[in-house]
Amino acid sequence: MLYKSLVILAGVSATLAATPQGFEPAAEASLLVSFGSAIASDGNVLEKAATQSAPSIGTQSRVEGTSFAVLMIDLDIPTNSPPATNTLLHWMQTGLTQSTTATPINTTTGSTNAFLFQNSQGQTAFAEYFGPSPPARIPLSHRYTEILVDTSDATNDELSVLQKAATSRMGFNALSVLTEAGLADKVVAGNFFNVTNPGPVTSGNSANSGNSTSGNGSGSGGSTGGSAGTGIVTPPTQTPFVPASAVTHRASGMLVGIAMVGAVFISL
């Protein structure tokens, strides 16, 4: 019975992840991602036009650490063998520091305060930000995942692993790269959002047409890369969709899990 309870508790924890189901390394704490007044939140759908400039990122309470990196990855790059998908690195910025005072963030859903992360030293991005642009291929809706990594104790050699990995954007494997850099257990927050191509689906077969954008800055947007993902990630919906409120999903999951755990212990 105790074993079953632990399994159920693990399931509850999974429902509370701020990153997509199955994504590794996962993050439970939420990273605030703001494209002006448009807030990315737990897989909500944002307009492509709103996401073409790098977002402001922060947390509602300060996190421990003196230096951080942010990564943004598209998990749903089409391939010539659907429904199989590839990944693409959209952004990797190191040298971020967190503000000591909270900043009001005004959104279409209200106002919130956040301790923002800033590139206060003006460090060059390992992979400059470029915005989402899902092609008219299956899957039409792409999940863009952001993770915040604590690099306070990272050595130059460990940071060089990130820099080298960022030169090949296609096939970017976050878990593999962060593990090699000794940072897989340093993910402190995460988030994700969707951008959807309205379709219809075209019949393009070129592997390069699977890129969510042509890319620019450091790192190649057209490299085929070596790895094809970030671990076992639940396949996306194959048609345009608007995910249900993730807040409701996560709250419901938590309540169901608590009820199940309670039932197990009552039966002991």
Buried (B, 14 or more C-beta within 10 A) or exposed (E): EEEEBEEBBEBBBBBBBBBBEBBBBBBBBBBBBBBBEBBBBBBBBBEBEBBBEBBBBBBBEEBEBEBBBBBBBBBBBBBEEBEEBBBBBBBBBBBBBBBEEBEEBEBEEEEBEBBBBEBEEEEEBBBBBBBBBBBBBBBBBBBBBBBBBBBEEBEEEBBEBBBEBBEBBBBBBBBBBBBBBBBBEBBBBBBBBBBBBEBEBEEBEEBEEBBBBEBEBBBBBBBEBEBBBBBEBEEBBEEBBEBEBBEEBBEEBBEBBEEBBEEBEEEE
